[in-house]
Amino acid sequence: MTETTPAEVFDETPLVERARSGDAAAFSELVNRYERKIFRLAKHITQNDEDAEDVLQETFLKAYSHLDSFQGQSKFYTWIVRIAVNEALMKLRKRRPERTVSLDEDVKTEEDSLPREVADWSPNPEQQYSQAELKDILTRTIQGLPQGFRTVFVLRDVEGLSTEETAEALDLSIPAVKSRLLRARLQLRDRLSRFFQKRESGDGKK
């Protein structure tokens, strides 16, 4: 089964070429197609609506002013994702100057080094929670992941970029992306398992 990424849903090349030649309407259409995805990515990183809105605006302003530097060697969406990630990380650095925020944190990259097994959810959360509740729980749990894991998880599993595109957007190696994605998924499952078990235990005491 072939992976489908957001940039593959339509052929963006003609729009990008028109935008590069100075067609503002073409660039506006690219913005319309991708702004919700970029905002969502920015919010996952900054965890703040106002900062995410700033990142969104700065991303497209920077993309527009640097269109000439886009050589088309990657998808336009991958290119603006990289800009957005950099802008979001800059926001975090300004907000927390005492702490270095980077995707290059010390993370093991051995594929065979796995965290401990995590327990299955019991009972099945889909039987106890509405879709809206599950979405809210999942969003809050994703926000609790370490920065480097969270960004990779959002690009791969939320936004649907391929492993190669995620590696390119984040300037990481493919093995590093695979390792961080694996750990993000396992940490997420572990956190959700403990959350549901705690909720179930609390309900049982009522």
C-alpha positions as CSV (number, residue, x, y, z in Angstrom):
1,M,0.0,0.0,0.0
2,T,1.5,3.3,-1.1
3,E,1.8,6.1,1.5
4,T,-0.2,9.2,0.7
5,T,1.0,12.6,2.0
6,P,-0.8,15.9,2.1
7,A,1.3,17.2,-0.7
8,E,0.3,14.3,-2.9
9,V,-3.4,15.0,-2.8
10,F,-3.0,17.5,-5.7
11,D,-0.3,18.5,-8.1
12,E,1.1,21.6,-6.4
13,T,3.8,22.2,-9.1
14,P,1.8,24.5,-11.4
15,L,0.7,26.7,-8.4
16,V,4.3,26.9,-7.1
17,E,5.6,27.9,-10.5
18,R,3.0,30.6,-10.8
19,A,3.7,31.8,-7.3
20,R,7.5,31.9,-8.1
21,S,6.7,34.0,-11.2
22,G,4.9,36.6,-9.0
23,D,1.3,35.3,-9.1
24,A,0.0,36.4,-5.7
25,A,-3.3,34.5,-6.2
26,A,-1.4,31.3,-6.7
27,F,0.5,31.8,-3.5
28,S,-2.7,32.6,-1.7
29,E,-4.1,29.3,-2.9
30,L,-1.1,27.5,-1.5
31,V,-1.7,29.3,1.8
32,N,-5.3,28.3,1.8
33,R,-4.4,24.6,1.2
34,Y,-1.8,24.4,3.9
35,E,-2.5,27.0,6.6
36,R,-4.6,24.7,8.9
37,K,-1.9,22.0,8.8
38,I,0.8,24.5,9.6
39,F,-1.2,26.1,12.4
40,R,-1.9,22.6,13.9
41,L,1.8,21.7,13.7
42,A,2.8,25.1,15.2
43,K,0.4,24.6,18.1
44,H,1.7,21.1,18.8
45,I,5.2,22.6,19.2
46,T,4.4,25.9,20.9
47,Q,1.4,24.6,22.8
48,N,-0.1,28.1,22.5
49,D,-2.7,29.5,20.1
50,E,-1.2,33.0,19.9
51,D,2.3,31.7,19.3
52,A,1.0,29.2,16.7
53,E,-0.8,32.1,14.9
54,D,2.5,34.1,14.9
55,V,4.4,31.1,13.6
56,L,1.8,30.6,10.8
57,Q,2.1,34.2,9.6
58,E,5.9,34.2,9.9
59,T,6.1,30.9,8.0
60,F,4.2,32.1,5.0
61,L,5.8,35.5,5.0
62,K,9.2,33.9,5.0
63,A,8.2,31.4,2.4
64,Y,6.8,34.2,0.1
65,S,10.0,36.3,0.4
66,H,12.2,33.3,-0.2
67,L,10.3,31.6,-3.1
68,D,13.3,32.1,-5.3
69,S,15.4,29.8,-3.1
70,F,12.9,27.0,-3.4
71,Q,14.4,24.7,-6.0
72,G,11.7,22.1,-6.2
73,Q,13.9,19.3,-5.1
74,S,11.4,18.5,-2.4
75,K,7.7,19.1,-2.1
76,F,6.6,22.7,-1.3
77,Y,4.7,21.4,1.7
78,T,7.8,19.7,3.1
79,W,9.7,23.0,2.5
80,I,7.2,25.1,4.5
81,V,7.0,22.5,7.2
82,R,10.7,23.0,7.8
83,I,10.3,26.7,7.9
84,A,7.4,26.3,10.4
85,V,9.3,24.0,12.7
86,N,12.3,26.4,12.8
87,E,9.9,29.4,13.5
88,A,8.2,27.4,16.3
89,L,11.4,26.4,17.9
90,M,12.6,30.1,17.8
91,K,9.4,31.0,19.6
92,L,10.1,28.5,22.3
93,R,13.7,29.8,22.7
94,K,12.4,33.3,23.1
95,R,9.8,32.2,25.6
96,R,12.3,30.0,27.6
97,P,15.7,31.6,27.0
98,E,17.2,29.7,30.0
99,R,16.5,26.4,28.3
100,T,17.9,25.3,24.9
101,V,15.1,23.9,22.8
102,S,16.2,21.7,20.0
103,L,15.3,18.6,18.0
104,D,18.9,17.4,18.5
105,E,18.4,16.3,22.1
106,D,20.2,13.2,23.3
107,V,18.1,10.4,22.0
108,K,19.1,6.8,21.4
109,T,18.8,5.8,17.8
110,E,19.3,2.1,17.9
111,E,16.4,0.4,16.3
112,D,16.5,-2.6,18.5
113,S,16.6,-0.6,21.8
114,L,13.0,-0.7,22.9
115,P,11.2,0.6,26.0
116,R,9.6,-1.9,28.3
117,E,6.3,-3.4,27.1
118,V,3.2,-1.4,28.1
119,A,-0.1,-2.8,29.3
120,D,-3.1,-3.0,27.0
121,W,-5.9,-0.6,27.7
122,S,-8.6,-2.2,29.8
123,P,-11.5,-1.7,29.4
124,N,-11.5,-0.7,25.7
125,P,-11.6,3.2,25.9
126,E,-13.8,3.4,22.8
127,Q,-16.5,1.7,24.8
128,Q,-16.3,4.3,27.6
129,Y,-15.5,7.6,25.9
130,S,-17.0,9.6,23.1
131,Q,-15.0,10.5,20.1
132,A,-14.7,14.1,21.3
133,E,-13.4,12.9,24.7
134,L,-10.9,10.6,23.1
135,K,-9.7,13.3,20.7
136,D,-9.2,15.7,23.7
137,I,-7.4,13.0,25.7
138,L,-5.1,12.1,22.8
139,T,-4.3,15.8,22.1
140,R,-3.3,16.4,25.7
141,T,-1.3,13.3,25.8
142,I,0.6,14.1,22.6
143,Q,1.4,17.5,24.2
144,G,3.1,15.7,27.1
145,L,5.6,13.9,24.8
146,P,9.2,15.2,24.8
147,Q,9.7,17.9,22.1
148,G,11.8,15.8,19.7
149,F,9.4,12.9,19.9
150,R,6.3,15.0,19.6
151,T,7.3,16.9,16.5
152,V,8.3,13.6,14.7
153,F,5.0,12.0,15.8
154,V,2.9,14.9,14.6
155,L,4.5,15.1,11.2
156,R,4.3,11.3,10.6
157,D,1.2,10.2,12.3
158,V,-1.0,13.3,12.5
159,E,0.0,15.2,9.3
160,G,0.8,12.1,7.3
161,L,4.3,12.9,5.9
162,S,6.4,10.0,4.9
163,T,9.5,9.0,6.9
164,E,11.7,10.5,4.2
165,E,9.8,13.8,4.1
166,T,9.8,14.0,7.9
167,A,13.6,13.5,7.9
168,E,14.0,16.2,5.3
169,A,11.7,18.6,7.0
170,L,13.5,18.2,10.4
171,D,17.0,17.8,9.0
172,L,17.3,14.4,10.7
173,S,18.5,11.0,9.4
174,I,15.9,8.4,8.5
175,P,17.0,6.0,11.3
176,A,16.7,8.9,13.8
177,V,13.1,9.6,12.6
178,K,12.2,5.9,12.8
179,S,13.6,5.6,16.3
180,R,11.9,8.8,17.6
181,L,8.6,7.8,16.0
182,L,8.8,4.3,17.6
183,R,9.5,5.8,21.0
184,A,6.8,8.4,20.6
185,R,4.2,5.8,19.8
186,L,5.3,3.6,22.7
187,Q,5.4,6.5,25.2
188,L,2.0,7.7,23.9
189,R,0.6,4.2,24.4
190,D,2.1,4.0,27.9
191,R,0.8,7.3,28.9
192,L,-2.7,6.6,27.6
193,S,-2.7,3.2,29.3
194,R,-1.8,4.7,32.6
195,F,-4.4,7.4,32.1
196,F,-7.3,5.0,31.4
197,Q,-6.2,2.6,34.1
198,K,-6.2,5.5,36.6
199,R,-9.6,6.7,35.4
200,E,-11.0,3.2,35.6
201,S,-9.6,2.8,39.1
202,G,-11.0,6.1,40.2
203,D,-14.4,5.2,38.8
204,G,-14.4,1.9,40.6
205,K,-13.9,3.6,43.9
206,K,-17.0,5.7,43.5
